[in-house]
Amino acid sequence: MEKTAVTCVSWLPRGTCTGRLTGAQQEEDDDDAMREAADLNDSLARGSVPGLEEFDMENYDNEADEGMQFFSVLDADGELAREKDPHMTGNPDSDSDSEGDVEIRQDDHVFVAASCEEDSCTLEVYVFEEDEVNMYVHHEINLAAYPLCVEWMGRTSSSDSGCFAAVGSIDHSIQLWNLEEMDPLEPAQVLGSRKASKAKSKAKRKKKPMGPSEVKAHDGPVLCLHASAFNPSVLASGSADETLKVWDVSDGSCAHTFKHHSDKVQCVRWHPTEQAVLLTAAFDRQLGLLDVRQPKQAAMASLSGEAECAIWSRHQPFQCLASTDSGGVCCYDVRRIASKAKDQVLWTLMAHDVACTSIQDAPCPDLLVTAGLDGHAKVWNVAGAGPQMVLSKNLHAGPIFTCQSNADMPGLMCFGGKCPVMWDLSSEQILLDAFKLESK
């Protein structure tokens, strides 16, 4: 069945996902059965089968009837079977055609994509092999609700290290799934509780503070997630309930709930170098800057439309960018926003005729990628007075909902439309001439 949408993608840090899936009890049972069958065949080959000693099977082929030599032939075949075929490589006992199909190599690029079909939603773990320019699904996890955003996490409340995907869904939940567990039936952790409150008693009772496991979840679909680069336990989430929450996944607690927006919070991003600073954008046509240490002092700036995407510039720490449903992109000077100056916008760009759903800069300077519901990805050079378009490409994947750049390859971009699309910008000569796109 054709996928209807890949709503979100997220790159995993290189080397964090090994592909050695755990929790496969059925496979362990199958392995035990295979070992028992191998032992039985080996016993048959030696002519000594437990429980058949009284029949003296070792001397069976010494009977007058020379045609009954089944076990002597089996014994000869057993010796041949135990010899190693010089033309076979790898582990012959593996269920896979090659070991590389099971374990992910350290130099492989791995990303997760939330794929939604008409009757099911899955979280797919993709492997991109740079040398062979090949992409395949390593394994997948079934999801019970429509996923809207995904973010990689290195820990949960029960594990200090690992490989997990935090998934924000339309059912208001934030679920952390173990990416190295085969066919998990439930997430490793769920942030927040949505249990219905008990009916109020007639007698007045003092309200007890909620424990970490009773922290209230979002009251609307979770639209955005972003993990802190400084603290592996910290995760920020934005929701259609008009709030932003900061979570400590180590104990499942919510450190703070922010209410500086008046409509759906579509975007949230931690600053790449200032660990307490957050960037938000919402459907109220407002961009927000806040320091989590001063939760009531958010600085706001106006957008030209409803927010679609917002990012920090990784090369200009005092700049951020935001795109809207009108197709426009603006670059802001955050110092001017904080001081409430009039000229907060450094430049504007009409990137697409429809909603500009994603903007991404790259590890190489001056390169900006935009993508939209028109199905096109565009590369811009933002050096100088204003951005100039260098290349536009139809990705032939329907409307594009998301785009993520790869930190390990300056030119590798992953898009989500009707299916995941990988575009290596370094394969375009015009882009090689305009930017430094060498791989790290």
N, C-alpha and C positions, 0 to 999 in steps of 0.2 A: 504493500500500500504506500502511495506517495505521501511524504511528510507534508503537512499543511504549513508548518512554521518551525523554524529554529529560533526560539525567542531570545536566547542568551547564550553566550560562550565565555569561557574563562581559561586562560593558559595556566598550566601548573608549573611551578618552578622546576627547572631541569633536574632530574635525578630523584625527585621526591616520590614518584610512583614507579614501583618495580614491576607491577603486573603479576606478582606472585600472590594470587588470590587465596584467602584463608576462609575457613568456615565451611568448606565443602565436605560435609559429612558423607554425602552420598558418594562422592568420588573416593573417599577413604574406604567405604564399604565395597565399592567396585574393585579397588586395588586389592583389598583383602581377598575377595573372591577370585581375582586373577591369580594371586599368589597361591591360593589353595589349589586352583586348577593346574598351575604349573608344577606344584609339588606332586600332584596325582599323576600327571603325565611323566614326570621324572621317575616316579615309582614304577609306573607301567613299563617305562623303558628299561628299568633294571630288573623287571620281572618280579618285584616284591611289592605286592599290594596289601595294605593292612586289611586283615580279616579273611584273606584268601590263602593263608599259609598252608592249610591242610590239603589244598589241591596241588601242592608242589609245582607251581606254575613255572619255576625255573627250568624244570626238566620236561616241560610240556612238549616241546618240539623234538624230543628224543623218542616219541612214540613211533610205532611202525608206519603210521600214515605220514609220509614226508610232506604231504601237501598242507598240513596244519602247522605252519611256521609263522603264525601271526606275530608272536612276541619276539621272535628272533629278528624279524624284519623291523619291528618297532624299535628294538634295541639298536639296530644299525642306524636307523633314521634319527634316533635320539642323539647318537654321537655326532652326526652331521649337524643337527640342529644346535648343538652346544658350541660348534665352531663358529667363530666370528667371521662374517662376510667382509672381506677387505674392501668391498665397494660401498659398504654402508657407513654413513657418518652420523654423528649425534647419538642420542640415547634411543635405542631400538624399542624400549619399553614405554616411551612417551606416547600419549594419545595424539599428539600433534605431529604434523609433518616435519616441523623443525622447531628447535628450542626457541628461536626468535619469535615464534607465534605465541609463546606463552609468557616469556619474560620480556619486559621493556628494557631496551638498552639504555645505558647512561646518557648517550648522546642523542637519543630520540627526543623529539618535541611532542609533548602531550597536552591535550586540552579537553575540556568537558563541554558538551553541548546539550542543551535542553531541547529535545525534539518532541513536537506535539502533532499527533495524528487525529483523525476524527474520533477514534474511540479509545485512545491510550496516550500516555505521556511517558517518556523515558529520559533518563540522564545517561548519555552515551560518552564513553571514554575513548577518544580518538588518539591514534599515534600517527605522527607525521614523520616519515623517514626522509631526512634531508638529502642523503646521498642518492636514493632511488626516486626521489620526488614522488612518493607514494603516501597515501593516507588511507587508514582503515579503522574500523571500530574494533577495539580490543575486547570490551565487554560493556554491558549496559545494566542500568538499575531502573526498575519500574517505579513510577511515581503515581500517587493517588490523586494529586491535584495539579491543575495547570500551572507550570512554573513560569515565573516572570523575570527572575534574576538569579544569578549563580556566582559564587565567590569561593576561591580556594582558601582552606583553613588548614593549619598545621597541627591543631590540637582540639580536644574536646574536654569535657569535665572528667571523663574517665581515662583519658590518654594524653600524656604530655607531648607525644610526638606521633606523627602519622600523616596520612593523606586523606583529607576530607573535603567534601563539597557542601557549602552552605547554600540551600535553595530557598528562595522566597517565593511563595505561591499565592494563588488567587484565593485560597481558603484562609488567608491571614497568618499562616504558619511560617516559621523559619526552621527548617530541618537540616541537620548535619548528617550526611551520609558518608560511610566509610568506603572510599574508592578502591580499597584492596580487599573487600569482602565479597565473596561470590553470592549473588542472588540474595541480598539482605532483605528480610521481611519487614524490617522497621528501621528507622534512622538511628544512628548512634546517639543523637541528642536532639531534643526539641527545645527551642528557646521560648520561654513564656508559657503561660497556662491559659486555656480558654474554657475551663470548666465553668458551668453555670453556677452562679451564686445561690446558696440555699435561701429558702423563703425566710423573710425576717420574722423573728420571734416577737410576740406581743410584748414580752418583757424586754426592756432596754438593756443592751449589753455593750460593753466597751469593745471597740474594734481592735482586733489583734493585728499587729503588723504582719504583712505577708512575708513568708520565708522565701528563699531563693527559688524553690520549686513552684511557688505560687505567684511568681511575678506575672503581671498581666501582659498578655501578648497584644499585638496590634489589633485594632478593631476594623481593619480594612485590608485589602490585598497588599502584599509586600512588593513594592515596585523597584527597590534598589537596595544593594548591599555593597559594603566596602570594608575590607579588613585593614587594620593598622599595620604599617610596615615596621613599626617600632615595638609593638607588643603583640605577640601571636594570639593572645587571649581576647583582644578587643575587636569588636565587630559593630559597625554602624548600619542602621537600617532605616529606610524611609517608606512611608505607607500612604495609601489612599485615605487613611484616617486623619491626614494633615499633620502627622507627628513624625519626629525623628527620634530614634532610640539608639543609645550606646550600650552595648552588651558586654559583659565579662563572661565568656564561654567557659572559663575554668570552673565557675560555680553556677552558671546559668542566670546570674543576676543582671538586672537592668540598672546601669549606673546612673542614667538620667534620661528623661524624656523632654524633648524640646518642642515648643509649640509656636515658633516664630513665623510659620506659614499659615495661610488661610485656605489652602486647597491642596490637592494631592501632591505629595513630595515625590518627585520623579527621579531626582539625582542626588547622590551623596558621595563625596570624595574626601579622604584624608589628605592633608598636605604632604608632599613627598619628603620635606625636610623639617617642618614644624609639627611635632607630633600631637599637639593639642588643638590644631586648627582644622576646621571642617568647612567644606564648600557644599552648599545645597542649592537646588533649583526646583521650582514647583509649577503647578498649573495656575497659580495665582499671578503669573508673569513677574515673579520676583526671584532674584538671585540672593542667597544668604551667605554671610561669612560669620563664623562664630568661633570663639575660644571656649572649649568645653569646661575650662576652669572658671569662666564667667558666663554661665548659661543664660543670663537675662540681658546680655548686651550684644545681640546679633546686629550686624550691619547689613543693610539691604540695598539692592540696586535693581533698577527696572529692566525687564526683558522686552523684546519686541513682540513676543507671543508666548504661548504656553511652552514650558520647558520640555525639551526632548533629551538633551544630553549636556553634561557640564564636566569639564576636566581642568586640572591644573596644568600649566605649562611646565614640562620637566626641565626646560632649559632656561626659563625666565621665572624665577621663584615668586616674583611679585605680579605675575599675570595669570589669569584664568580665562577660559573660553566657554561659551555656552551656545547651543543651537536650539531652534524653536520649530514649532509646527508650521511656520510660514516658510521654512527653508533657509532662514537667515542664521548667520554665525556672528557673534560679537566677541571681541577680545577686551578684557577689562584690566585696569590697573587697580589691584586690591588696596593699595595704599590710599588711593583717591576715594575708594568706597568707604574705607574705615574712617577717613577724615570728612566724609560727606561733601566732597568737592563736586563741582558741577560737571566737569569734563572727566567722567569715569571711563568712557569707552575710548580705546586706542584706535581701533579700526572695526569696520563692519564689512560683511561679505554676504551676498545673496548666492548661497552655494547651490541650492536646488529649487525647483519650482514647486515642490511639495515638501512635506515634513523632512527635515534633516535629522534623521534618527540617531546618528552617531558621528562623533568627531574624535580623532586620535592623532596625537603627535607620535613621533618615532624616536628611538635612541639617537639617530643622527639629527643634527640641527636643521631648523628651518623647514622641515617637512611636515605637512598637515594633510590628513586624509579625512574626507567627509563621505558619508553614505546616506542614502535616502530611500523613501518609499517608491521612487522612480526606478529603482533597481540598479542605479549607477553608483560607482565609487569614483571619487575625484581626488587627485593629488595636487596640492597647492604649495607654492614656495612663498613662505611668509617673511622672508628676508626683505629688508628695505622698507619703503613707505607703506606698503600694503600687500596683501596676498595676491599672487598671480597663479592662474591655473596652468599646470604643466601637462596634465593628462587626464582624460575622462574615459572610463571603461564600463561597458555594460556587462555585469556579472552573470546575466542569464539565469538568475535564481529568484526571479520575482521581486517583490518588495524586500528591501534590506532593513532588518530590525536592529542589528547590532554589529559592532566591529571591535576587535581587540588586537593590539599590536603585541609582538613577541619581543621580550626584553633581550633575548639571546641572539636574535637575528634582526638587525635594524630594518630590513625590508619585508619581513614576513607578516602579513596581515590575514586574520581569520574573520570572515563575515558570516552572518546568519540570515538566510532567507528561506526559501523552500527547502534548502539543504545547506550544510556548511560549505563554504567556498574559501579556498586558500589562494591568496595572491601574493607571489613573491615579487615585490617591486624591483628587485635587482635583476629580474629577467627582462626588464624594459630598458632598452639602450638610452632612450630619452631621459629616463630617471637616473640612470648611472651617470650621465653627463651633468645632471643638475645637482645631485646629492652624493654624499659619501655613504654608500650602502654596503660596505664590506662587512661580512659576518665577523662576530667576535671570535 
